[in-house]
């Protein structure tokens, strides 16, 4: 892969690197969970936020239906991540605390990893995408598990998970500016990211 491509991959890491270099551990603020809609519906608490996650479940099921019988691994993984995000987020909003938030963030981390790999594979480094797919799919959930364990030990640290979220945003923006991807894949990648962002804002991530 040309040197300029390696530079495009490395540059988006600069801001997250500064986050690690100049800040200490970042704990999860407890008032974060106040975002959950507390209006009940019958015996269902936080009903609006819980039920809104049916959209993630529906999108995940539709994605799996579309990808059946196709050699579209990234699409299958992304559909699975959407399905699990819907289930995990519904559980979180039923009982909003750090313990249930773990099950919300684990599948979202998988979605971020798939987005990075898919963008690389469709853009300029399919070989690198193939090499990174399995490590990233394992590493992404570990950033969430690290946060959860650090909270349990009394020294919560969100930085690895924040890095996982920051990198796709910065990388996609940079790659878009340099036009290293065909336009239709930029559109798809940005729609994926925007959909995730919209869902996280709507569900109080």
ZAMARGU-4260 file (C-alpha; in steps of 0.2 Angstrom, whole numbers, plus 5000, padded with zeros to 4 digits):
<rodrens>
0) 5000/5000/5000 | 5007/5017/4995 | 5015/5028/5009 | 5001/5041/5007 | 4988/5028/5011
5) 4997/5024/5028 | 4997/5043/5032 | 4979/5044/5029 | 4976/5029/5041 | 4988/5036/5054
10) 4982/5055/5054 | 4965/5052/5062 | 4974/5044/5077 | 4983/5060/5082 | 4968/5068/5091
15) 4964/5052/5101 | 4982/5051/5105 | 4982/5068/5112 | 4966/5063/5122 | 4977/5049/5130
20) 4992/5059/5132 | 4985/5074/5141 | 4970/5068/5150 | 4968/5055/5164 | 4955/5041/5165
25) 4938/5047/5160 | 4924/5040/5171 | 4906/5038/5166 | 4896/5052/5174 | 4882/5045/5184
30) 4870/5059/5178 | 4872/5052/5161 | 4858/5039/5165 | 4846/5054/5168 | 4844/5055/5148
35) 4832/5040/5149 | 4814/5044/5147 | 4806/5040/5163 | 4788/5040/5158 | 4780/5023/5160
40) 4768/5014/5149 | 4758/5003/5160 | 4770/4992/5169 | 4784/4996/5156 | 4796/5009/5163
45) 4805/5022/5152 | 4793/5016/5139 | 4798/5028/5125 | 4816/5025/5125 | 4813/5006/5127
50) 4801/5004/5113 | 4811/5016/5101 | 4824/5002/5100 | 4812/4991/5090 | 4819/5002/5075
55) 4836/4995/5078 | 4829/4977/5079 | 4819/4979/5063 | 4834/4986/5054 | 4845/4972/5060
60) 4832/4959/5054 | 4830/4967/5037 | 4849/4968/5035 | 4850/4949/5039 | 4836/4945/5027
65) 4845/4956/5013 | 4862/4948/5016 | 4856/4930/5017 | 4864/4919/5003 | 4876/4933/4999
70) 4895/4934/5002 | 4893/4951/5011 | 4901/4948/5028 | 4902/4966/5033 | 4884/4968/5029
75) 4880/4953/5039 | 4890/4959/5054 | 4883/4976/5053 | 4865/4969/5053 | 4869/4958/5068
80) 4877/4973/5077 | 4861/4983/5074 | 4850/4969/5080 | 4860/4967/5096 | 4861/4986/5099
85) 4842/4986/5099 | 4841/4972/5112 | 4855/4979/5122 | 4848/4997/5122 | 4831/4991/5127
90) 4838/4982/5142 | 4848/4997/5146 | 4833/5009/5146 | 4823/4997/5156 | 4836/4998/5170
95) 4848/5013/5166 | 4864/5010/5175 | 4882/5006/5171 | 4879/4987/5172 | 4866/4988/5158
100) 4875/5001/5148 | 4888/4988/5145 | 4875/4978/5134 | 4871/4993/5125 | 4888/4998/5120
105) 4895/4981/5116 | 4886/4979/5099 | 4888/4997/5095 | 4907/4995/5097 | 4905/4980/5084
110) 4896/4992/5072 | 4910/5005/5073 | 4923/4991/5069 | 4913/4985/5054 | 4912/5003/5048
115) 4930/5005/5048 | 4934/4989/5040 | 4920/4991/5026 | 4927/5008/5022 | 4944/5002/5020
120) 4939/4987/5010 | 4929/4997/4998 | 4941/5012/4997 | 4959/5009/4994 | 4965/4995/5005
125) 4955/4979/5003 | 4970/4968/5009 | 4972/4978/5025 | 4954/4978/5028 | 4954/4959/5027
130) 4969/4958/5038 | 4961/4970/5051 | 4943/4963/5051 | 4945/4949/5064 | 4957/4959/5076
135) 4946/4974/5075 | 4930/4964/5078 | 4938/4957/5094 | 4946/4973/5099 | 4931/4984/5098
140) 4921/4975/5112 | 4936/4974/5123 | 4936/4993/5124 | 4919/4992/5132 | 4924/4978/5143
145) 4939/4988/5149 | 4928/5003/5153 | 4916/4991/5163 | 4930/4983/5172 | 4938/5000/5176
150) 4922/5006/5183 | 4920/4991/5194 | 4938/4994/5201 | 4933/5012/5205 | 4944/5020/5191
155) 4932/5021/5176 | 4941/5025/5160 | 4931/5028/5144 | 4946/5033/5133 | 4948/5017/5123
160) 4929/5017/5119 | 4930/5036/5115 | 4945/5032/5103 | 4934/5019/5094 | 4921/5032/5091
165) 4932/5046/5087 | 4942/5037/5074 | 4928/5033/5061 | 4922/5051/5062 | 4939/5058/5059
170) 4945/5045/5047 | 4929/5046/5036 | 4930/5065/5036 | 4948/5065/5031 | 4946/5051/5017
175) 4931/5061/5011 | 4941/5077/5009 | 4955/5067/5000 | 4942/5058/4989 | 4950/5041/4992
180) 4934/5032/4991 | 4921/5031/4976 | 4907/5043/4980 | 4894/5029/4982 | 4904/5021/4996
185) 4906/5038/5005 | 4888/5040/5004 | 4885/5023/5012 | 4898/5025/5025 | 4892/5042/5031
190) 4874/5036/5031 | 4879/5022/5042 | 4888/5034/5054 | 4874/5046/5054 | 4861/5032/5058
195) 4872/5027/5073 | 4874/5045/5079 | 4855/5048/5077 | 4851/5032/5086 | 4863/5036/5100
200) 4856/5054/5102 | 4838/5048/5102 | 4841/5034/5115 | 4852/5045/5126 | 4870/5037/5123
</rodrens>
